[in-house]
Amino acid sequence: MFASCSSPDGKATPLMVNCGGGRDYSLNNVDLYFDSNGDDLPFASQIFNGTYRPTVYGTNLAFPDPAPLAPIISLDQFGGGNGHGDWNLYVFDARIIDSGSIASGWTLTLFLTEAHAPYFLSPHTDGTGLFITTLVGDANHPHRIEGSADFINWSPIATNTLPEGTWVFTNSAPSTLLFYRAVRLP
């Protein structure tokens, strides 16, 4: 399996190259999270839910058109850029006899890292359109979840002090907000 991601400003990185091959392993209802500190994806065995770093087996990083060349194997290159715009995911299976689809779509969640920065675990929308996530942050400090439709104008949605360092958050109504962020308050 091959997958790469490109940002609105044209930066691209392979997420997986030659991963999960060797047999007819299917990826049904699998959630993959990519983090520079994750584990390597498997080379010739089943891929399961998990957090992985971009993983490349072999030297062929060429993806078929229209995927851009992605010679830098790092998520860090996306930092400091403008995330507003079209992000693209390119996926293909090098085995000619296989076929498949990404039936439920895909989601991109960007995390800006700093010391003790809050972050979301398993952000998703349920069947009714409600946004659900677990916010992880500093225990006993207030945090605010904000939403935006354009990455420019942010509105507060909810504020909570995290006594245990986590907060399971559900937006109480389906929303047109496309982006969410967490802010640690003083």
Stockholm file with secondary structure:
# STOCKHOLM 1.0

chainA/1-186         MFASCSSPDGKATPLMVNCGGGRDYSLNNVDLYFDSNGDDLPFASQIFNGTYRPTVYGTNLAFPDPAPLAPIISLDQFGGGNGHGDWNLYVFDARIIDSGSIASGWTLTLFLTEAHAPYFLSPHTDGTGLFITTLVGDANHPHRIEGSADFINWSPIATNTLPEGTWVFTNSAPSTLLFYRAVRLP
#=GR chainA/1-186 SS CEEEEECTTSCEEEEEESCSCSSCCCCCSCCEEEEEEEECCCSSSCCCSEEECCEECSSCCCCCTTSCCCCCCCSGGGTTSCCCSCCEEEEECSCTTCCCCCTTCCCCCCCCCCTTCCEEEEEEECTTSCEEEEEECCTTSEEEEEEESSSSSCEEEEEEECTTSEEEEECSSCCCCCEEEEEECC
#=GC SS_cons         CEEEEECTTSCEEEEEESCSCSSCCCCCSCCEEEEEEEECCCSSSCCCSEEECCEECSSCCCCCTTSCCCCCCCSGGGTTSCCCSCCEEEEECSCTTCCCCCTTCCCCCCCCCCTTCCEEEEEEECTTSCEEEEEECCTTSEEEEEEESSSSSCEEEEEEECTTSEEEEECSSCCCCCEEEEEECC
//
